[in-house]
Amino acid sequence: MNISQMYIAVTIVVLMVIALLVFLTSQNRKETRLSPLASLAFGFILAGILFAENGLIGYSLMGVGVLLAVVDIFRNRNKTT
């Protein structure tokens, strides 16, 4: 096994452990849904990752997504307290 295969194997094991922990800790929680603004921010960040080859477009989309996420955090901050 070469070094890149070892990295891939370790990454898969770590992701499986994280998924197991999330599954075990989320069984007694009520579900919270994403707000429309958070969903839009998530979409922009994913689009930025997909268009990462073209640096200006990819980083601009990620920046818009982060900005929308921050706006959503500030809007929902007062609702939870």
Number of C-alpha atoms within 10 A of each C-alpha: 5 6 8 9 10 11 11 11 12 12 12 12 12 12 12 12 12 12 11 11 11 11 11 10 9 10 9 8 7 7 8 6 8 10 11 10 17 19 16 16 24 19 15 22 23 16 18 23 15 13 17 16 11 10 11 11 16 19 18 17 23 22 16 17 24 17 13 20 20 15 15 17 13 11 11 12 10 8 7 5 5
